[in-house]
Amino acid sequence: MRFRVTCIVDNTARLGSQLWAEHGLSLLVSSADGQVLLDTGQSTTVIRHNLTVLDEPLEQLRAVVLSHGHYDHTGGLRHILGQQDAVALVAHPGVFQERYARGADGSLRAVGMSLSRSWCEEHAHLQLRAEPVEVAPGVTTTGPIPRGHGPEPQDPRLVVRSGASTCADPFDDDQSLVIDAEPGLIVLLGCCHAGLVNTLQHVRNTFGRTIHTVIGGTHLAGASPTELQEVIEAVTHEYEVAKLVLGHCTGLNALVSFAQALPNQVEPCAAGLQLEL
């Protein structure tokens, strides 16, 4: 079975193109069986513009998968669902949890989904599942990611409400998308808040095949040199990933470090990038 992965939204856009960039992510999986969209970027404006430039009308859209409930992955959802007959909207049950970023002065800024559960239920076939879901032939969510195999990104600014106070966001809803392609498994990441090593270990345990390609955000922008080196060594030696297409929250330092460790196997993920698998 052949698949095409197109980056619709990322922090960067393909040089020389008419595409727009924003802090966010959206990846489109296309095959003879239809289309699946992982995340929808931060805004209606950018995803609508880029879909038009890329000539991707989403006429065969089967499902939208949310990697987690942050605004930069769910902001274009109103446009996508508003343009389609009801499609499946697949996410973890915790995706609607109130989320905040704490500022230096202690103030809280909402960074979660702007759409309510009731709105989503009216405009999509909402599927809140805490286990893997096959959303199209050969395309399956990972479900929640078990922790403990490798570094887990820490950002004390990101919190959720816990009673009358707040606590660090555990990101229980973090998940990725896996394509069962001919060369091996293709793993599409949203932000990978659960940690790249944890995610790859879960994918290998769940799907039982070699991981060939990793695409998307790895949330390594704030990783320490020790943590980054640990992740790179695991990807290189433990999982032997053949290709990495990294963007969004990966960070320039991590992207360059991966490229130095794995020459000719790493490239940036920018809006407009397409991979035939």
C-alpha positions as CSV (number, residue, x, y, z in Angstrom):
1,M,0.0,0.0,0.0
2,R,1.3,3.4,-0.9
3,F,1.0,6.5,1.2
4,R,1.9,10.2,0.8
5,V,2.5,12.4,3.8
6,T,2.2,16.2,3.3
7,C,3.2,18.8,5.8
8,I,0.3,21.3,5.7
9,V,1.4,23.5,8.7
10,D,4.7,23.9,10.5
11,N,6.8,26.6,12.1
12,T,8.6,27.0,8.8
13,A,7.5,26.8,5.2
14,R,9.2,25.6,2.1
15,L,11.5,28.3,0.7
16,G,10.3,30.0,-2.4
17,S,6.7,28.8,-2.0
18,Q,3.5,30.7,-1.4
19,L,2.9,28.7,1.8
20,W,2.6,30.4,5.2
21,A,4.2,29.3,8.4
22,E,3.0,29.6,12.0
23,H,3.8,28.0,15.4
24,G,1.8,24.8,14.9
25,L,1.6,21.5,13.1
26,S,-0.6,19.7,10.7
27,L,0.3,16.5,8.7
28,L,-1.9,15.0,6.0
29,V,-1.8,11.3,5.2
30,S,-3.2,10.3,1.7
31,S,-3.7,6.9,0.2
32,A,-6.1,5.1,-2.1
33,D,-8.4,4.6,0.9
34,G,-8.7,8.3,1.7
35,Q,-7.1,11.0,3.8
36,V,-6.3,11.3,7.5
37,L,-5.3,14.6,9.1
38,L,-3.1,14.7,12.2
39,D,-3.7,18.0,13.9
40,T,-4.8,21.3,12.4
41,G,-2.2,23.9,13.2
42,Q,-2.8,27.1,15.3
43,S,-5.2,29.1,13.1
44,T,-8.0,28.8,10.5
45,T,-6.1,31.3,8.3
46,V,-2.9,29.3,7.7
47,I,-4.4,25.9,7.2
48,R,-7.0,27.2,4.8
49,H,-4.4,29.1,2.8
50,N,-1.9,26.2,2.7
51,L,-4.5,23.6,1.7
52,T,-5.5,25.9,-1.2
53,V,-1.9,26.4,-2.3
54,L,-1.1,22.7,-2.1
55,D,-4.4,21.9,-3.9
56,E,-5.5,19.5,-1.1
57,P,-9.3,19.9,-0.9
58,L,-9.7,17.1,1.7
59,E,-12.6,15.6,-0.4
60,Q,-11.6,12.1,0.8
61,L,-11.1,13.0,4.5
62,R,-11.9,10.1,6.7
63,A,-10.7,11.3,10.1
64,V,-8.9,14.0,12.0
65,V,-6.6,12.8,14.8
66,L,-5.6,15.1,17.6
67,S,-2.1,14.4,19.1
68,H,-3.1,16.4,22.2
69,G,-5.2,19.3,23.3
70,H,-3.0,22.4,22.7
71,Y,-4.1,25.4,20.7
72,D,-1.3,25.1,18.1
73,H,-2.5,21.7,17.1
74,T,-6.3,22.2,17.3
75,G,-6.7,25.9,16.2
76,G,-7.8,25.1,12.6
77,L,-10.3,22.4,13.7
78,R,-13.3,24.7,13.2
79,H,-12.4,25.3,9.6
80,I,-11.7,21.6,8.8
81,L,-14.9,20.3,10.4
82,G,-17.0,23.1,9.1
83,Q,-16.0,22.3,5.5
84,Q,-16.7,18.6,5.7
85,D,-19.6,16.2,6.1
86,A,-19.2,14.7,9.6
87,V,-15.9,12.9,9.8
88,A,-14.3,11.0,12.7
89,L,-12.6,13.2,15.2
90,V,-10.2,10.9,17.2
91,A,-8.5,11.9,20.4
92,H,-7.8,10.8,23.9
93,P,-10.6,11.5,26.5
94,G,-8.4,14.1,28.2
95,V,-8.1,16.3,25.1
96,F,-10.6,18.9,26.4
97,Q,-8.9,19.4,29.7
98,E,-8.3,23.1,30.6
99,R,-4.6,23.9,29.9
100,Y,-2.5,26.9,30.8
101,A,0.9,28.4,30.4
102,R,2.2,30.2,33.5
103,G,4.0,33.5,32.9
104,A,6.9,34.8,34.8
105,D,4.5,36.9,36.9
106,G,2.5,33.9,37.8
107,S,-0.4,34.7,35.4
108,L,-2.1,32.0,33.5
109,R,-2.7,32.0,29.8
110,A,-5.1,29.5,28.2
111,V,-3.3,27.2,25.8
112,G,-5.9,24.4,25.4
113,M,-8.6,23.8,22.8
114,S,-10.9,26.7,22.1
115,L,-13.7,24.4,20.9
116,S,-16.0,22.7,23.4
117,R,-16.8,19.0,23.5
118,S,-20.4,19.7,22.6
119,W,-19.4,21.7,19.5
120,C,-17.2,18.9,18.3
121,E,-19.9,16.3,18.9
122,E,-22.3,18.4,16.7
123,H,-19.8,18.7,13.8
124,A,-17.9,15.3,13.9
125,H,-18.2,11.7,14.9
126,L,-16.3,12.2,18.1
127,Q,-14.3,9.2,19.2
128,L,-12.5,9.7,22.6
129,R,-10.4,6.6,23.0
130,A,-7.6,5.6,25.4
131,E,-6.3,2.9,23.2
132,P,-5.0,2.6,19.6
133,V,-7.6,3.2,16.9
134,E,-7.3,2.3,13.2
135,V,-8.6,5.4,11.5
136,A,-7.9,4.1,8.0
137,P,-6.4,0.9,6.5
138,G,-2.8,0.9,7.6
139,V,-3.1,4.1,9.7
140,T,-3.5,3.7,13.5
141,T,-3.1,6.0,16.5
142,T,-0.7,4.9,19.2
143,G,-3.1,5.6,22.1
144,P,-1.4,6.8,25.3
145,I,2.3,6.5,25.6
146,P,3.8,4.6,28.6
147,R,6.7,6.5,30.2
148,G,10.0,5.3,31.7
149,H,12.1,4.3,28.8
150,G,13.8,7.6,28.1
151,P,13.8,11.4,28.8
152,E,10.4,13.0,29.1
153,P,10.3,16.7,28.1
154,Q,9.7,18.9,31.1
155,D,8.2,22.4,30.9
156,P,7.0,23.7,34.3
157,R,5.2,26.5,32.6
158,L,2.6,24.1,31.2
159,V,0.0,23.4,33.8
160,V,-3.6,22.1,34.3
161,R,-6.1,22.8,37.0
162,S,-6.1,20.5,40.0
163,G,-8.9,21.5,42.3
164,A,-8.4,25.1,43.3
165,S,-4.7,25.1,42.3
166,T,-2.7,24.0,39.3
167,C,-0.1,21.2,38.7
168,A,2.3,20.2,35.9
169,D,0.5,19.0,32.8
170,P,1.0,15.2,32.7
171,F,0.0,15.1,29.0
172,D,-1.9,11.8,29.4
173,D,-3.5,12.6,26.1
174,D,-0.3,12.7,24.1
175,Q,-0.4,10.3,21.2
176,S,1.1,9.8,17.7
177,L,0.0,8.3,14.4
178,V,1.5,5.2,12.8
179,I,1.5,4.2,9.2
180,D,2.1,0.6,8.3
181,A,4.1,1.2,5.1
182,E,6.2,-1.0,2.8
183,P,9.7,0.1,4.1
184,G,8.6,-0.1,7.7
185,L,6.5,1.9,10.2
186,I,6.2,5.6,9.7
187,V,5.6,7.5,13.0
188,L,3.9,10.9,12.8
189,L,4.4,13.0,15.9
190,G,2.5,16.0,17.2
191,C,4.6,17.4,20.0
192,C,5.8,14.2,21.5
193,H,5.3,15.5,25.1
194,A,5.6,11.9,26.3
195,G,9.2,11.8,25.0
196,L,10.6,10.5,21.7
197,V,12.2,7.4,23.2
198,N,9.1,6.5,25.1
199,T,7.0,6.9,21.9
200,L,9.3,4.8,19.8
201,Q,9.4,2.0,22.4
202,H,5.6,2.0,22.6
203,V,5.3,1.9,18.8
204,R,7.7,-1.0,18.6
205,N,6.0,-2.9,21.4
206,T,2.5,-2.3,19.9
207,F,3.1,-2.8,16.2
208,G,6.0,-5.2,16.2
209,R,7.8,-3.9,13.1
210,T,10.9,-1.8,12.3
211,I,10.4,1.9,12.6
212,H,11.6,3.4,9.3
213,T,10.7,7.1,9.4
214,V,9.8,9.6,12.1
215,I,8.1,12.9,11.1
216,G,7.0,15.9,13.1
217,G,7.7,17.6,16.4
218,T,9.9,16.1,19.2
219,H,9.7,18.8,21.9
220,L,13.5,18.7,22.2
221,A,14.0,22.5,21.9
222,G,14.6,22.8,25.7
223,A,16.4,19.5,26.2
224,S,19.7,19.5,28.0
225,P,22.8,18.4,26.2
226,T,22.8,15.1,28.2
227,E,19.1,14.5,27.5
228,L,19.5,15.3,23.8
229,Q,22.5,12.9,23.5
230,E,20.6,10.1,25.2
231,V,17.7,10.5,22.7
232,I,20.0,10.6,19.7
233,E,21.9,7.5,20.8
234,A,18.6,5.6,21.3
235,V,17.3,6.6,17.9
236,T,20.6,5.7,16.3
237,H,21.5,2.5,18.0
238,E,18.4,1.1,19.7
239,Y,15.7,1.8,17.1
240,E,17.9,2.3,14.0
241,V,15.5,4.8,12.4
242,A,16.4,5.3,8.7
243,K,14.9,8.8,8.2
244,L,13.9,11.7,10.5
245,V,11.9,14.7,9.2
246,L,11.9,17.0,12.2
247,G,10.1,20.3,12.8
248,H,7.7,22.3,15.0
249,C,8.9,22.0,18.6
250,T,12.2,20.1,17.8
251,G,14.3,23.2,17.9
252,L,17.3,24.2,15.8
253,N,19.9,22.8,18.1
254,A,18.3,19.3,18.2
255,L,17.7,19.3,14.4
256,V,21.4,20.1,13.8
257,S,22.5,17.6,16.4
258,F,20.5,14.8,14.8
259,A,21.8,15.8,11.3
260,Q,25.4,15.6,12.6
261,A,24.8,12.2,14.2
262,L,22.9,10.8,11.2
263,P,24.3,12.4,8.0
264,N,21.9,12.2,5.0
265,Q,19.1,10.8,7.2
266,V,17.7,14.0,8.6
267,E,15.8,16.9,7.1
268,P,13.6,19.7,8.4
269,C,9.8,19.3,8.3
270,A,8.4,22.5,6.6
271,A,5.0,23.3,5.3
272,G,4.8,22.0,1.7
273,L,7.1,19.0,2.3
274,Q,5.8,15.8,0.7
275,L,7.0,12.2,1.2
276,E,6.0,9.2,-0.9
277,L,6.1,6.1,1.2
